[in-house]
Amino acid sequence: MTIKEIQEEIIDEFSMFDDWMERYEYIIELGKSLPIIDETYKLEENLIKGCQSKVWLYSELENDKVKFTADSDAILTKGIVALLLRVFSEQKPVDILGAETNFIDEIGLKEHLSPTRANGLISMIKQIKMYAIAQQTKLEN
């Protein structure tokens, strides 16, 4: 699936919920399915700066696509990371770099997060894009 198709799928899923408590519960459930980062990658250098909670993000290139794994010490944050990885993992670096993240606004996520969590969300997206740049460079060399 393309990044755009995955985002549309997420928007459809979130439209099924009537209120934000149900959406938060769904996000927390998504966090339980997060592909957990190997303990050896839970290093300072893989921590996302700007997040209130600890979030580790690791990427590797596999068949010309970026594969992400992550973990967080906060259950809601873990769910947010799971959403982002669902969109961006197993995609080509160039597609990640060119992708919009309109699904975040469409489902109303940013406006329902505390300011520090919203900043953390932005930091996660920035880090995903930085990893995509690094992986794209590997492909070009």
TORTIMI-267858 format. One line per 10 residues: number of its first residue (from 1); for each residue x negated, y negated, z of N, C-alpha, C, O. Coordinates in pm, 1 decimal, always signed. Last residue first. Layout:
<rs>
NUM) X/Y/Z/X/Y/Z/X/Y/Z/X/Y/Z | ...
</rs>
This chain:
<rs>
141) -2462.8/-573.2/-289.9/-2608.2/-544.7/-291.2/-2639.8/-404.6/-337.1/-2756.7/-366.5/-343.2 | -2190.9/-585.0/-278.6/-2256.7/-660.4/-384.9/-2405.8/-628.7/-395.2/-2467.8/-654.8/-498.3 | -2127.2/-445.4/-49.4/-2083.2/-391.9/-178.0/-2158.7/-457.9/-294.1/-2186.5/-393.6/-395.3 | -2227.8/-614.9/+147.6/-2286.9/-480.5/+130.5/-2251.4/-422.6/-6.3/-2334.4/-359.0/-71.2 | -2048.8/-826.9/+118.5/-2190.8/-848.3/+89.3/-2261.1/-715.2/+67.2/-2345.1/-703.5/-22.1 | -1819.1/-709.9/+217.1/-1823.2/-748.1/+75.7/-1968.2/-767.3/+31.2/-2005.7/-729.0/-79.7 | -1884.6/-693.2/+486.9/-1870.3/-568.7/+410.1/-1873.9/-596.3/+259.5/-1925.9/-515.1/+182.9 | -1888.3/-965.9/+555.4/-2008.0/-883.1/+574.9/-2001.0/-755.9/+490.5/-2100.3/-715.9/+429.7 | -1622.3/-1032.3/+497.9/-1732.4/-1100.0/+427.2/-1858.7/-1014.5/+435.8/-1927.3/-993.4/+335.8 | -1493.5/-869.7/+685.4/-1468.6/-847.4/+542.2/-1578.6/-912.9/+458.0/-1622.9/-855.8/+358.4
131) -1578.8/-988.0/+922.9/-1620.9/-850.9/+893.2/-1602.1/-821.4/+743.6/-1686.1/-755.3/+682.6 | -1438.7/-1228.0/+891.6/-1585.0/-1229.2/+897.7/-1641.2/-1089.7/+867.6/-1739.7/-1076.3/+795.1 | -1173.2/-1138.9/+905.1/-1221.7/-1199.6/+779.5/-1375.1/-1202.5/+777.2/-1435.3/-1181.6/+671.8 | -1171.7/-1054.9/+1170.8/-1140.7/-958.5/+1064.9/-1194.2/-1009.7/+931.0/-1252.8/-934.2/+853.5 | -1217.3/-1301.5/+1294.7/-1317.3/-1195.9/+1305.7/-1295.8/-1088.5/+1198.7/-1392.5/-1037.2/+1142.5 | -979.6/-1439.2/+1232.7/-1109.1/-1491.7/+1187.6/-1215.2/-1382.3/+1188.5/-1294.1/-1371.0/+1094.6 | -797.5/-1277.2/+1370.7/-789.1/-1287.3/+1224.6/-921.4/-1338.1/+1167.3/-969.8/-1287.0/+1066.3 | -882.6/-1327.5/+1634.0/-884.2/-1190.8/+1580.2/-883.4/-1192.9/+1427.6/-958.7/-1119.9/+1363.2 | -835.2/-1602.7/+1659.0/-972.8/-1552.2/+1668.7/-984.5/-1411.2/+1611.0/-1084.3/-1378.4/+1546.8 | -557.2/-1602.1/+1645.6/-633.7/-1671.1/+1541.5/-777.6/-1621.6/+1540.9/-835.8/-1600.8/+1434.4
121) -509.8/-1465.3/+1885.9/-461.3/-1410.5/+1759.6/-539.5/-1471.6/+1642.8/-582.6/-1400.2/+1552.3 | -612.6/-1648.6/+2070.0/-674.5/-1516.9/+2056.4/-636.1/-1450.5/+1925.5/-719.4/-1386.8/+1861.0 | -424.6/-1850.5/+2044.5/-564.2/-1876.6/+2006.6/-638.9/-1745.2/+1985.1/-718.9/-1733.0/+1892.3 | -208.4/-1710.9/+2150.7/-201.6/-1757.7/+2011.6/-342.1/-1789.4/+1959.7/-374.8/-1758.9/+1845.0 | -296.8/-1679.2/+2413.3/-279.7/-1559.4/+2329.3/-273.6/-1598.2/+2181.6/-327.2/-1527.2/+2096.6 | -294.2/-1948.0/+2493.7/-421.3/-1874.3/+2494.7/-412.0/-1746.7/+2410.7/-508.6/-1709.7/+2344.1 | -18.7/-2017.2/+2464.5/-123.0/-2084.2/+2384.6/-255.2/-2008.0/+2381.7/-321.6/-2003.8/+2278.1 | +176.4/-1712.7/+2445.1/+121.7/-1824.0/+2522.2/+13.5/-1890.1/+2437.0/-40.8/-1826.5/+2346.6 | +399.9/-1650.5/+2170.9/+282.3/-1616.6/+2250.7/+242.0/-1738.3/+2333.4/+270.1/-1852.2/+2296.3 | +594.0/-1721.4/+1997.8/+636.9/-1650.1/+2118.2/+519.6/-1600.7/+2202.2/+536.9/-1519.6/+2293.1
111) +472.3/-1833.2/+1779.0/+552.3/-1922.5/+1863.2/+601.5/-1855.6/+1992.0/+645.6/-1923.8/+2084.5 | +355.0/-1606.3/+1660.4/+270.8/-1709.8/+1720.0/+349.5/-1799.7/+1816.0/+299.0/-1837.5/+1921.7 | +583.0/-1450.3/+1567.4/+489.5/-1404.2/+1669.8/+416.3/-1518.9/+1738.7/+415.7/-1527.7/+1861.5 | +781.0/-1465.4/+1376.9/+785.5/-1558.4/+1490.2/+687.5/-1526.4/+1600.6/+705.3/-1569.4/+1714.5 | +773.6/-1329.9/+1145.5/+832.4/-1256.2/+1258.9/+837.5/-1343.0/+1384.5/+891.4/-1301.0/+1486.9 | +658.0/-1533.0/+986.7/+788.4/-1475.7/+949.8/+853.7/-1401.9/+1067.3/+975.1/-1410.4/+1086.3 | +406.8/-1573.4/+1099.6/+508.7/-1678.1/+1110.7/+648.4/-1622.5/+1084.4/+744.9/-1660.0/+1151.1 | +298.1/-1324.1/+1029.9/+292.0/-1370.3/+1169.1/+396.8/-1478.9/+1193.2/+467.0/-1477.1/+1294.3 | +314.4/-1305.2/+756.3/+404.2/-1220.8/+835.5/+407.3/-1265.3/+981.9/+507.9/-1246.4/+1050.3 | +112.8/-1458.3/+641.4/+245.1/-1518.1/+658.1/+340.3/-1435.0/+743.1/+437.2/-1488.6/+796.8
101) -160.9/-1455.9/+598.4/-105.6/-1385.7/+715.2/+32.9/-1441.9/+747.2/+66.0/-1469.1/+862.6 | -305.4/-1378.2/+279.9/-237.2/-1471.0/+369.7/-188.2/-1388.5/+489.3/-176.2/-1266.2/+480.9 | -614.4/-1256.6/+150.2/-480.1/-1234.5/+206.8/-432.5/-1350.8/+293.4/-508.8/-1411.7/+368.4 | -869.8/-1262.1/+57.7/-769.9/-1338.5/-15.7/-630.8/-1333.5/+44.7/-539.1/-1399.2/-4.7 | -1004.0/-1090.4/+231.3/-1043.0/-1231.2/+225.8/-938.4/-1317.4/+156.4/-920.2/-1433.6/+192.6 | -882.0/-848.6/+167.7/-868.8/-903.0/+303.3/-897.3/-1052.8/+301.7/-824.9/-1131.9/+362.3 | -971.3/-816.7/-93.6/-827.5/-830.5/-68.5/-801.3/-888.9/+70.2/-709.5/-969.0/+88.1 | -1245.1/-784.4/-54.1/-1198.7/-898.2/-133.7/-1048.2/-923.2/-112.8/-1003.6/-1037.9/-114.3 | -1254.6/-539.1/+92.9/-1294.5/-666.7/+153.7/-1240.2/-788.9/+78.2/-1194.8/-885.2/+139.9 | -965.1/-331.0/+64.0/-1090.5/-378.6/+6.4/-1124.4/-514.1/+68.3/-1035.1/-595.0/+93.6
91) -838.4/-155.2/+354.1/-821.6/-245.0/+239.8/-958.7/-286.5/+188.1/-1057.6/-277.9/+260.8 | -836.1/-24.2/+596.5/-826.4/+56.7/+474.4/-796.4/-28.7/+350.7/-736.5/+19.4/+254.4 | -670.4/-283.9/+780.6/-758.6/-168.0/+775.8/-731.1/-86.9/+649.0/-618.1/-81.7/+600.5 | -469.6/-488.1/+770.2/-600.5/-508.4/+708.1/-691.1/-385.7/+698.2/-781.1/-383.9/+614.3 | -224.5/-402.7/+887.4/-225.5/-485.2/+766.8/-360.2/-478.0/+694.9/-364.7/-463.4/+572.7 | -306.5/-260.2/+1108.2/-214.0/-195.6/+1013.8/-214.5/-270.7/+880.1/-205.9/-209.7/+773.6 | -447.9/-453.5/+1240.3/-522.0/-344.4/+1177.3/-434.1/-268.6/+1077.8/-482.4/-219.3/+975.9 | -236.8/-615.8/+1333.0/-336.7/-670.3/+1240.1/-412.2/-558.9/+1167.5/-437.6/-568.7/+1047.5 | -107.0/-432.4/+1506.6/-36.0/-493.7/+1393.3/-134.8/-543.0/+1287.6/-119.0/-515.9/+1168.6 | -311.7/-387.5/+1691.9/-259.7/-275.5/+1612.7/-184.7/-326.6/+1489.3/-197.6/-270.3/+1380.5
81) -331.4/-639.9/+1808.5/-444.4/-588.8/+1729.6/-396.8/-474.7/+1640.3/-437.7/-466.1/+1524.5 | -85.2/-635.7/+1940.2/-111.0/-738.7/+1839.3/-225.6/-694.0/+1747.9/-218.1/-708.4/+1625.8 | -128.2/-423.6/+2119.2/-22.9/-415.0/+2017.3/-42.2/-514.9/+1905.4/-18.6/-483.4/+1788.8 | -327.8/-532.9/+2276.9/-354.8/-407.5/+2204.6/-253.3/-390.1/+2091.8/-288.4/-346.9/+1982.0 | -186.2/-739.5/+2393.8/-294.2/-771.1/+2299.5/-328.6/-649.0/+2215.2/-355.5/-661.0/+2095.6 | -24.0/-591.7/+2564.5/+37.1/-670.8/+2457.5/-67.0/-703.4/+2350.2/-38.7/-695.6/+2230.6 | -218.1/-468.0/+2736.6/-127.2/-387.6/+2653.9/-63.1/-467.4/+2540.2/-49.2/-415.1/+2429.6 | -563.2/-535.1/+2754.6/-428.2/-585.1/+2780.3/-330.0/-517.2/+2684.2/-355.8/-509.9/+2564.1 | -809.3/-456.8/+2672.3/-774.7/-422.3/+2810.3/-635.4/-472.8/+2848.1/-593.2/-455.3/+2962.4 | -831.3/-303.5/+2348.4/-813.9/-420.5/+2434.9/-778.4/-372.1/+2575.0/-725.3/-262.6/+2593.8
71) -989.8/-201.3/+2044.6/-929.6/-171.7/+2173.7/-917.3/-303.2/+2250.1/-985.0/-401.3/+2219.1 | -1033.9/-67.4/+1709.0/-1030.5/-172.6/+1810.4/-976.9/-118.3/+1942.3/-926.3/-6.4/+1950.5 | -1152.2/-31.0/+1375.6/-1105.2/+29.3/+1499.8/-1115.2/-79.1/+1606.0/-1195.5/-171.6/+1594.0 | -1114.5/-49.8/+1020.2/-1128.1/-114.4/+1150.9/-1084.9/-20.2/+1262.0/-993.0/+60.0/+1245.2 | -1268.5/-20.7/+716.7/-1192.0/+55.2/+816.4/-1220.3/-9.0/+952.4/-1335.6/-20.7/+993.9 | -1260.7/-143.7/+396.8/-1298.9/-172.7/+534.8/-1206.6/-95.6/+627.5/-1084.2/-104.1/+618.2 | -1372.5/+43.6/+111.7/-1265.4/-20.7/+189.3/-1313.0/-39.8/+332.6/-1394.5/+37.3/+383.4 | -1555.0/+198.0/-24.5/-1536.5/+57.7/-67.1/-1420.9/-13.5/+3.3/-1376.9/-119.5/-41.3 | -1560.4/+428.9/+141.3/-1502.8/+432.0/+6.2/-1464.8/+293.1/-43.9/-1356.3/+273.1/-98.7 | -1592.5/+229.8/+412.9/-1569.0/+369.4/+377.4/-1496.6/+372.2/+243.3/-1384.1/+323.4/+232.5
61) -1759.4/+30.5/+638.4/-1719.9/+43.8/+498.7/-1708.7/+191.6/+465.1/-1802.4/+268.8/+485.8 | -1627.9/-70.0/+954.6/-1726.3/+1.0/+873.6/-1669.3/+14.6/+732.8/-1548.1/+10.8/+711.7 | -1591.2/-268.0/+1250.8/-1556.2/-232.9/+1112.8/-1667.9/-152.6/+1049.7/-1785.0/-165.0/+1085.5 | -1434.6/-334.1/+1563.3/-1548.6/-279.4/+1489.1/-1502.5/-245.8/+1348.4/-1389.7/-201.0/+1328.0 | -1358.1/-518.4/+1845.3/-1322.2/-489.6/+1707.0/-1447.2/-444.1/+1633.8/-1552.2/-507.9/+1641.6 | -1217.9/-559.0/+2162.7/-1331.9/-510.8/+2085.1/-1282.5/-476.7/+1946.4/-1177.9/-413.7/+1930.5 | -1110.1/-793.8/+2381.8/-1072.7/-725.5/+2258.5/-1200.8/-688.8/+2185.3/-1281.3/-775.1/+2150.4 | -999.5/-893.1/+2693.9/-1111.1/-835.5/+2618.7/-1056.3/-760.6/+2498.0/-968.1/-675.6/+2510.2 | -795.2/-1191.9/+2691.2/-828.8/-1057.0/+2736.1/-947.0/-1007.5/+2653.7/-988.7/-1071.3/+2557.0 | -820.8/-1432.0/+2553.7/-802.1/-1433.2/+2698.0/-839.0/-1297.7/+2757.1/-905.7/-1289.9/+2860.2
51) -1056.9/-1488.0/+2296.7/-941.9/-1412.1/+2345.8/-939.4/-1416.8/+2498.5/-1043.3/-1406.6/+2563.7 | -1288.0/-1605.9/+2218.5/-1166.4/-1686.6/+2211.3/-1041.6/-1613.0/+2255.2/-932.0/-1668.9/+2251.7 | -1455.0/-1343.8/+2049.0/-1464.4/-1467.6/+2127.7/-1333.3/-1544.7/+2111.8/-1275.2/-1547.6/+2003.3 | -1429.0/-1005.6/+2071.5/-1381.0/-1122.1/+1998.7/-1384.0/-1242.9/+2091.9/-1323.4/-1242.8/+2199.0 | -1706.4/-788.5/+2092.5/-1598.2/-859.1/+2161.6/-1557.5/-981.8/+2080.4/-1642.7/-1052.9/+2027.2 | -1928.2/-685.6/+1978.4/-1800.6/-652.3/+1914.5/-1680.3/-713.4/+1986.8/-1565.9/-692.2/+1946.5 | -2137.4/-759.1/+2143.1/-2135.8/-813.6/+2006.4/-2005.7/-783.0/+1931.2/-1976.2/-847.8/+1830.7 | -2089.8/-605.3/+2373.0/-2070.4/-750.4/+2377.8/-2055.4/-808.7/+2236.6/-1971.9/-896.0/+2213.1 | -1928.1/-298.1/+2276.3/-2045.3/-379.8/+2308.2/-2007.0/-526.8/+2308.9/-1905.2/-566.7/+2252.5 | -1806.9/-41.9/+2210.8/-1755.1/-138.5/+2308.8/-1871.9/-219.4/+2364.6/-1908.1/-209.7/+2481.9
41) -1912.7/+152.4/+2057.1/-1895.6/+21.0/+1992.8/-1835.1/-82.8/+2086.9/-1814.3/-197.8/+2048.1 | -1907.2/+380.3/+2207.2/-2040.2/+326.9/+2173.4/-2031.7/+189.7/+2106.6/-2131.6/+118.0/+2099.7 | -1638.1/+450.1/+2217.5/-1698.3/+383.4/+2334.3/-1834.3/+320.9/+2302.8/-1872.6/+220.9/+2363.5 | -1461.3/+374.2/+1923.2/-1554.0/+464.7/+1990.9/-1621.9/+387.0/+2104.1/-1658.5/+270.8/+2086.7 | -1134.3/+242.2/+1936.7/-1275.0/+221.7/+1905.7/-1359.0/+322.8/+1984.7/-1329.0/+352.2/+2100.4 | -835.6/+397.8/+1838.6/-924.2/+351.3/+1945.0/-1069.8/+348.8/+1899.8/-1119.4/+440.5/+1834.4 | -587.4/+289.7/+1650.3/-704.7/+377.6/+1637.7/-814.7/+326.6/+1731.4/-878.0/+224.4/+1704.9 | -285.1/+255.1/+1833.5/-406.2/+190.0/+1782.7/-520.3/+290.4/+1768.7/-548.2/+366.8/+1861.0 | -55.0/+332.6/+1947.5/-97.8/+409.1/+1828.6/-225.6/+351.7/+1766.6/-268.4/+395.3/+1659.7 | -4.1/+155.7/+2145.9/-34.9/+293.5/+2187.4/-83.0/+378.5/+2070.4/-144.2/+483.4/+2090.2
31) +73.1/-71.0/+2012.3/-59.7/-67.1/+2073.3/-102.0/+72.2/+2114.1/-221.0/+103.7/+2116.8 | +337.3/-19.5/+1957.2/+240.1/-14.0/+1847.0/+98.2/-3.5/+1901.2/+13.5/+64.4/+1843.2 | +445.6/-72.9/+2210.9/+447.0/+64.4/+2157.4/+345.5/+80.7/+2044.9/+275.9/+182.0/+2037.4 | +410.9/-350.4/+2212.6/+339.4/-269.1/+2312.0/+334.6/-122.7/+2266.1/+232.0/-56.2/+2280.6 | +589.1/-416.4/+2008.3/+446.4/-448.5/+1992.4/+362.9/-364.0/+2088.9/+257.4/-312.4/+2051.9 | +829.5/-336.4/+2130.9/+784.8/-271.2/+2007.1/+634.9/-294.0/+1985.0/+562.5/-201.7/+1947.5 | +841.9/-516.7/+2341.9/+835.5/-372.7/+2370.3/+784.2/-296.0/+2249.2/+705.5/-202.3/+2262.7 | +866.6/-754.5/+2194.5/+748.3/-732.9/+2279.7/+730.7/-584.0/+2309.6/+619.7/-531.3/+2303.5 | +1118.2/-707.7/+2080.0/+1000.2/-721.0/+1993.5/+872.0/-698.9/+2073.4/+779.6/-632.7/+2026.2 | +1282.3/-709.1/+2304.1/+1274.4/-587.0/+2222.5/+1150.1/-590.0/+2133.3/+1084.7/-487.6/+2113.4
21) +1241.4/-974.2/+2378.0/+1201.9/-867.7/+2471.2/+1188.2/-735.5/+2395.4/+1094.6/-659.2/+2419.1 | +1348.5/-1123.6/+2169.1/+1204.0/-1110.9/+2180.0/+1158.5/-1007.6/+2281.4/+1046.4/-957.7/+2271.4 | +1629.7/-958.0/+2003.6/+1565.3/-1057.9/+2089.0/+1417.2/-1028.7/+2105.2/+1366.9/-924.9/+2062.1 | +1703.6/-777.3/+1803.6/+1787.9/-892.5/+1831.5/+1718.2/-1000.1/+1914.0/+1744.2/-1119.1/+1896.6 | +1526.8/-619.0/+1538.1/+1539.8/-649.3/+1680.7/+1616.4/-778.9/+1702.4/+1597.7/-877.0/+1630.4 | +1495.4/-596.8/+1267.9/+1591.7/-505.6/+1331.0/+1617.4/-540.6/+1478.0/+1717.1/-497.5/+1535.9 | +1289.8/-752.5/+1188.7/+1424.0/-808.9/+1169.8/+1531.6/-721.2/+1233.8/+1645.2/-765.1/+1252.0 | +1066.5/-594.0/+1217.3/+1095.9/-690.3/+1323.1/+1234.5/-751.7/+1309.7/+1291.2/-798.3/+1408.5 | +1078.4/-447.7/+975.2/+1088.3/-379.1/+1104.6/+1129.4/-475.9/+1215.0/+1216.2/-444.7/+1296.5 | +1038.6/-653.8/+785.4/+1163.9/-576.4/+787.6/+1184.4/-508.3/+922.8/+1294.3/-510.8/+978.2
11) +776.0/-727.3/+851.6/+884.1/-827.4/+861.9/+1019.3/-756.4/+869.4/+1104.8/-793.6/+949.7 | +645.9/-486.4/+784.4/+646.1/-533.6/+923.8/+758.7/-634.6/+945.7/+828.9/-628.4/+1046.7 | +684.7/-487.3/+506.8/+735.7/-376.3/+586.6/+747.3/-417.5/+734.4/+846.6/-386.9/+800.5 | +538.9/-713.1/+436.9/+684.5/-711.4/+414.3/+751.6/-601.6/+495.6/+861.8/-620.1/+547.1 | +280.0/-622.4/+499.9/+337.6/-736.2/+572.4/+489.5/-739.9/+557.1/+560.9/-766.9/+653.7 | +255.1/-420.8/+308.9/+252.5/-385.1/+451.3/+314.5/-498.0/+533.8/+391.9/-472.8/+626.1 | +257.6/-574.9/+75.1/+363.3/-475.3/+98.3/+370.6/-435.8/+245.6/+479.5/-419.3/+300.6 | +19.3/-725.6/+109.5/+149.2/-793.3/+99.5/+264.4/-695.6/+128.8/+358.3/-730.9/+200.1 | -172.9/-524.9/+99.3/-157.8/-605.5/+220.8/-20.5/-672.4/+223.0/+46.8/-675.0/+326.0 | -37.3/-229.1/-61.4/-112.2/-354.9/-60.6/-88.8/-427.3/+72.0/+3.4/-394.6/+146.8
1) -84.1/+119.4/+0.0/+0.0/+0.0/+0.0/-87.7/-124.5/+0.0/-198.1/-124.7/+54.6
</rs>
